[in-house]
Amino acid sequence: MLEHGLGFLGGLVLLIVGGRWLVNASVDAARRLNVSSLLVGLTLVAWGTSAP
């Protein structure tokens, strides 16, 4: 039972960190390309989250 709880918490932490990294990288890409963050959100983030 403890192993399942630790696995769940570890996965949750990785999910939160990965999501934060994705958002920060997307905002950085929008700034470098001089485009709207909305445009990047609709393309890069949508593609990245639906790819798996």
Biopython code that builds the backbone (N, CA, C, O; Angstrom):
import numpy as np
from Bio.PDB.StructureBuilder import StructureBuilder

atoms = [
    (1, "MET", "N", (0.821, -1.187, 0.000)),
    (1, "MET", "CA", (0.000, 0.000, 0.000)),
    (1, "MET", "C", (0.871, 1.260, 0.000)),
    (1, "MET", "O", (0.565, 2.239, -0.681)),
    (2, "LEU", "N", (1.946, 1.219, 0.765)),
    (2, "LEU", "CA", (2.846, 2.361, 0.833)),
    (2, "LEU", "C", (3.524, 2.605, -0.508)),
    (2, "LEU", "O", (3.723, 3.752, -0.907)),
    (3, "GLU", "N", (3.876, 1.531, -1.200)),
    (3, "GLU", "CA", (4.512, 1.664, -2.513)),
    (3, "GLU", "C", (3.581, 2.332, -3.514)),
    (3, "GLU", "O", (4.026, 3.144, -4.325)),
    (4, "HIS", "N", (2.313, 2.005, -3.469)),
    (4, "HIS", "CA", (1.345, 2.608, -4.379)),
    (4, "HIS", "C", (1.184, 4.101, -4.079)),
    (4, "HIS", "O", (1.096, 4.925, -4.989)),
    (5, "GLY", "N", (1.149, 4.426, -2.803)),
    (5, "GLY", "CA", (1.025, 5.831, -2.412)),
    (5, "GLY", "C", (2.238, 6.647, -2.830)),
    (5, "GLY", "O", (2.100, 7.773, -3.307)),
    (6, "LEU", "N", (3.420, 6.083, -2.651)),
    (6, "LEU", "CA", (4.640, 6.787, -3.058)),
    (6, "LEU", "C", (4.729, 6.900, -4.576)),
    (6, "LEU", "O", (5.179, 7.920, -5.098)),
    (7, "GLY", "N", (4.308, 5.872, -5.275)),
    (7, "GLY", "CA", (4.288, 5.929, -6.734)),
    (7, "GLY", "C", (3.323, 6.990, -7.234)),
    (7, "GLY", "O", (3.623, 7.717, -8.182)),
    (8, "PHE", "N", (2.166, 7.077, -6.595)),
    (8, "PHE", "CA", (1.183, 8.095, -6.963)),
    (8, "PHE", "C", (1.728, 9.490, -6.715)),
    (8, "PHE", "O", (1.613, 10.361, -7.578)),
    (9, "LEU", "N", (2.313, 9.713, -5.561)),
    (9, "LEU", "CA", (2.866, 11.036, -5.234)),
    (9, "LEU", "C", (4.029, 11.391, -6.152)),
    (9, "LEU", "O", (4.152, 12.539, -6.580)),
    (10, "GLY", "N", (4.872, 10.428, -6.455)),
    (10, "GLY", "CA", (5.976, 10.675, -7.372)),
    (10, "GLY", "C", (5.482, 11.032, -8.759)),
    (10, "GLY", "O", (6.009, 11.947, -9.392)),
    (11, "GLY", "N", (4.481, 10.321, -9.234)),
    (11, "GLY", "CA", (3.905, 10.629, -10.539)),
    (11, "GLY", "C", (3.238, 11.985, -10.563)),
    (11, "GLY", "O", (3.332, 12.703, -11.559)),
    (12, "LEU", "N", (2.569, 12.347, -9.489)),
    (12, "LEU", "CA", (1.923, 13.653, -9.400)),
    (12, "LEU", "C", (2.946, 14.779, -9.428)),
    (12, "LEU", "O", (2.742, 15.791, -10.098)),
    (13, "VAL", "N", (4.039, 14.606, -8.705)),
    (13, "VAL", "CA", (5.100, 15.616, -8.699)),
    (13, "VAL", "C", (5.694, 15.760, -10.100)),
    (13, "VAL", "O", (5.908, 16.877, -10.571)),
    (14, "LEU", "N", (5.960, 14.646, -10.759)),
    (14, "LEU", "CA", (6.500, 14.701, -12.119)),
    (14, "LEU", "C", (5.530, 15.363, -13.088)),
    (14, "LEU", "O", (5.953, 16.103, -13.976)),
    (15, "LEU", "N", (4.253, 15.110, -12.931)),
    (15, "LEU", "CA", (3.244, 15.723, -13.782)),
    (15, "LEU", "C", (3.197, 17.235, -13.587)),
    (15, "LEU", "O", (3.106, 17.982, -14.561)),
    (16, "ILE", "N", (3.257, 17.680, -12.365)),
    (16, "ILE", "CA", (3.224, 19.118, -12.073)),
    (16, "ILE", "C", (4.482, 19.800, -12.598)),
    (16, "ILE", "O", (4.401, 20.857, -13.224)),
    (17, "VAL", "N", (5.631, 19.210, -12.348)),
    (17, "VAL", "CA", (6.892, 19.786, -12.819)),
    (17, "VAL", "C", (6.940, 19.805, -14.340)),
    (17, "VAL", "O", (7.361, 20.801, -14.928)),
    (18, "GLY", "N", (6.522, 18.737, -14.977)),
    (18, "GLY", "CA", (6.515, 18.674, -16.436)),
    (18, "GLY", "C", (5.554, 19.674, -17.055)),
    (18, "GLY", "O", (5.866, 20.284, -18.077)),
    (19, "GLY", "N", (4.399, 19.846, -16.451)),
    (19, "GLY", "CA", (3.443, 20.833, -16.935)),
    (19, "GLY", "C", (3.970, 22.242, -16.821)),
    (19, "GLY", "O", (3.777, 23.063, -17.717)),
    (20, "ARG", "N", (4.638, 22.523, -15.716)),
    (20, "ARG", "CA", (5.211, 23.848, -15.513)),
    (20, "ARG", "C", (6.323, 24.106, -16.525)),
    (20, "ARG", "O", (6.448, 25.209, -17.057)),
    (21, "TRP", "N", (7.121, 23.086, -16.784)),
    (21, "TRP", "CA", (8.203, 23.201, -17.757)),
    (21, "TRP", "C", (7.645, 23.450, -19.154)),
    (21, "TRP", "O", (8.188, 24.260, -19.905)),
    (22, "LEU", "N", (6.567, 22.759, -19.504)),
    (22, "LEU", "CA", (5.937, 22.941, -20.810)),
    (22, "LEU", "C", (5.421, 24.362, -20.985)),
    (22, "LEU", "O", (5.611, 24.964, -22.042)),
    (23, "VAL", "N", (4.776, 24.900, -19.971)),
    (23, "VAL", "CA", (4.244, 26.260, -20.051)),
    (23, "VAL", "C", (5.376, 27.274, -20.165)),
    (23, "VAL", "O", (5.307, 28.187, -20.988)),
    (24, "ASN", "N", (6.409, 27.125, -19.355)),
    (24, "ASN", "CA", (7.535, 28.065, -19.412)),
    (24, "ASN", "C", (8.243, 28.009, -20.770)),
    (24, "ASN", "O", (8.611, 29.047, -21.320)),
    (25, "ALA", "N", (8.431, 26.822, -21.302)),
    (25, "ALA", "CA", (9.081, 26.684, -22.607)),
    (25, "ALA", "C", (8.218, 27.271, -23.714)),
    (25, "ALA", "O", (8.748, 27.847, -24.665)),
    (26, "SER", "N", (6.910, 27.137, -23.612)),
    (26, "SER", "CA", (6.009, 27.685, -24.623)),
    (26, "SER", "C", (6.014, 29.203, -24.608)),
    (26, "SER", "O", (6.025, 29.836, -25.663)),
    (27, "VAL", "N", (6.007, 29.785, -23.431)),
    (27, "VAL", "CA", (6.069, 31.243, -23.328)),
    (27, "VAL", "C", (7.397, 31.759, -23.862)),
    (27, "VAL", "O", (7.439, 32.787, -24.537)),
    (28, "ASP", "N", (8.471, 31.059, -23.566)),
    (28, "ASP", "CA", (9.782, 31.446, -24.080)),
    (28, "ASP", "C", (9.828, 31.344, -25.605)),
    (28, "ASP", "O", (10.396, 32.215, -26.265)),
    (29, "ALA", "N", (9.241, 30.299, -26.165)),
    (29, "ALA", "CA", (9.202, 30.151, -27.623)),
    (29, "ALA", "C", (8.398, 31.272, -28.261)),
    (29, "ALA", "O", (8.774, 31.782, -29.317)),
    (30, "ALA", "N", (7.302, 31.658, -27.635)),
    (30, "ALA", "CA", (6.480, 32.750, -28.171)),
    (30, "ALA", "C", (7.261, 34.060, -28.175)),
    (30, "ALA", "O", (7.181, 34.833, -29.129)),
    (31, "ARG", "N", (7.996, 34.300, -27.134)),
    (31, "ARG", "CA", (8.789, 35.533, -27.067)),
    (31, "ARG", "C", (9.904, 35.534, -28.105)),
    (31, "ARG", "O", (10.158, 36.559, -28.738)),
    (32, "ARG", "N", (10.565, 34.408, -28.283)),
    (32, "ARG", "CA", (11.661, 34.331, -29.257)),
    (32, "ARG", "C", (11.164, 34.472, -30.692)),
    (32, "ARG", "O", (11.859, 35.032, -31.539)),
    (33, "LEU", "N", (9.969, 33.969, -30.965)),
    (33, "LEU", "CA", (9.417, 34.022, -32.310)),
    (33, "LEU", "C", (8.601, 35.292, -32.561)),
    (33, "LEU", "O", (8.116, 35.516, -33.670)),
    (34, "ASN", "N", (8.455, 36.110, -31.534)),
    (34, "ASN", "CA", (7.667, 37.344, -31.613)),
    (34, "ASN", "C", (6.238, 37.089, -32.086)),
    (34, "ASN", "O", (5.724, 37.785, -32.961)),
    (35, "VAL", "N", (5.619, 36.093, -31.496)),
    (35, "VAL", "CA", (4.221, 35.795, -31.784)),
    (35, "VAL", "C", (3.428, 35.797, -30.479)),
    (35, "VAL", "O", (3.995, 35.832, -29.387)),
    (36, "SER", "N", (2.137, 35.760, -30.617)),
    (36, "SER", "CA", (1.253, 35.758, -29.458)),
    (36, "SER", "C", (1.380, 34.451, -28.669)),
    (36, "SER", "O", (1.567, 33.378, -29.243)),
    (37, "SER", "N", (1.275, 34.563, -27.362)),
    (37, "SER", "CA", (1.293, 33.364, -26.530)),
    (37, "SER", "C", (0.088, 32.483, -26.834)),
    (37, "SER", "O", (0.157, 31.260, -26.710)),
    (38, "LEU", "N", (-1.009, 33.106, -27.232)),
    (38, "LEU", "CA", (-2.199, 32.344, -27.598)),
    (38, "LEU", "C", (-1.924, 31.454, -28.807)),
    (38, "LEU", "O", (-2.340, 30.296, -28.843)),
    (39, "LEU", "N", (-1.228, 31.999, -29.786)),
    (39, "LEU", "CA", (-0.898, 31.222, -30.980)),
    (39, "LEU", "C", (-0.021, 30.025, -30.621)),
    (39, "LEU", "O", (-0.236, 28.921, -31.121)),
    (40, "VAL", "N", (0.945, 30.240, -29.774)),
    (40, "VAL", "CA", (1.813, 29.141, -29.337)),
    (40, "VAL", "C", (1.010, 28.134, -28.536)),
    (40, "VAL", "O", (1.202, 26.927, -28.681)),
    (41, "GLY", "N", (0.115, 28.619, -27.698)),
    (41, "GLY", "CA", (-0.722, 27.713, -26.917)),
    (41, "GLY", "C", (-1.622, 26.863, -27.783)),
    (41, "GLY", "O", (-1.865, 25.694, -27.486)),
    (42, "LEU", "N", (-2.114, 27.454, -28.852)),
    (42, "LEU", "CA", (-3.016, 26.704, -29.727)),
    (42, "LEU", "C", (-2.288, 25.733, -30.635)),
    (42, "LEU", "O", (-2.898, 24.793, -31.145)),
    (43, "THR", "N", (-1.000, 25.938, -30.849)),
    (43, "THR", "CA", (-0.263, 25.051, -31.751)),
    (43, "THR", "C", (0.681, 24.125, -30.992)),
    (43, "THR", "O", (0.449, 22.917, -30.939)),
    (44, "LEU", "N", (1.723, 24.664, -30.416)),
    (44, "LEU", "CA", (2.738, 23.823, -29.767)),
    (44, "LEU", "C", (2.184, 23.035, -28.589)),
    (44, "LEU", "O", (2.391, 21.826, -28.492)),
    (45, "VAL", "N", (1.485, 23.718, -27.701)),
    (45, "VAL", "CA", (0.993, 23.027, -26.503)),
    (45, "VAL", "C", (-0.090, 22.014, -26.877)),
    (45, "VAL", "O", (-0.121, 20.911, -26.331)),
    (46, "ALA", "N", (-0.970, 22.381, -27.798)),
    (46, "ALA", "CA", (-2.013, 21.438, -28.217)),
    (46, "ALA", "C", (-1.390, 20.224, -28.884)),
    (46, "ALA", "O", (-1.812, 19.095, -28.633)),
    (47, "TRP", "N", (-0.399, 20.441, -29.725)),
    (47, "TRP", "CA", (0.253, 19.318, -30.390)),
    (47, "TRP", "C", (0.996, 18.458, -29.361)),
    (47, "TRP", "O", (0.928, 17.230, -29.405)),
    (48, "GLY", "N", (1.693, 19.102, -28.450)),
    (48, "GLY", "CA", (2.476, 18.370, -27.466)),
    (48, "GLY", "C", (1.627, 17.552, -26.497)),
    (48, "GLY", "O", (2.037, 16.471, -26.071)),
    (49, "THR", "N", (0.463, 18.055, -26.151)),
    (49, "THR", "CA", (-0.374, 17.313, -25.200)),
    (49, "THR", "C", (-1.191, 16.221, -25.874)),
    (49, "THR", "O", (-1.627, 15.281, -25.211)),
    (50, "SER", "N", (-1.406, 16.331, -27.186)),
    (50, "SER", "CA", (-2.177, 15.296, -27.856)),
    (50, "SER", "C", (-1.277, 14.249, -28.518)),
    (50, "SER", "O", (-1.773, 13.221, -28.979)),
    (51, "ALA", "N", (0.025, 14.490, -28.573)),
    (51, "ALA", "CA", (0.938, 13.567, -29.231)),
    (51, "ALA", "C", (1.015, 12.197, -28.542)),
    (51, "ALA", "O", (1.010, 11.179, -29.235)),
    (52, "PRO", "N", (1.084, 12.133, -27.216)),
    (52, "PRO", "CA", (1.204, 10.801, -26.596)),
    (52, "PRO", "C", (-0.051, 10.017, -26.810)),
    (52, "PRO", "O", (-0.148, 8.873, -26.365)),
]
sb = StructureBuilder()
sb.init_structure("model")
sb.init_model(0)
sb.init_chain("A")
sb.init_seg("    ")
for serial, (resi, resn, name, xyz) in enumerate(atoms, 1):
    if name == "N":
        sb.init_residue(resn, " ", resi, " ")
    sb.init_atom(name, np.array(xyz, "f"), 0.0, 1.0, " ", f" {name:<3s}", serial, name[0])
structure = sb.get_structure()
